[in-house]
């Protein structure tokens, strides 16, 4: 157990999206493991989950990272 709990210090003008509280924060209020960011504007931080969904879809559909076979199965 730590004697002193290190508080996350935020910077004005940096925006984060907290995954636990599902809200936008100016300066990090929650631990890094629980947030996306930093973003330069509040609006960007509000779109964090949409951006993550878009990136996930792009990654899942990227043929360079697709693990499924692309051709017919081998007949041996």
PyMOL commands that set and color helices and strands:
alter all, ss='L'
color gray80, all
select helices_A, chain A and resi 32-34+42-46+48-60+63-65
alter helices_A, ss='H'
color red, helices_A
select strands_A, chain A and resi 15-18+23-26+35-39
alter strands_A, ss='S'
color yellow, strands_A
deselect
rebuild
show_as cartoon
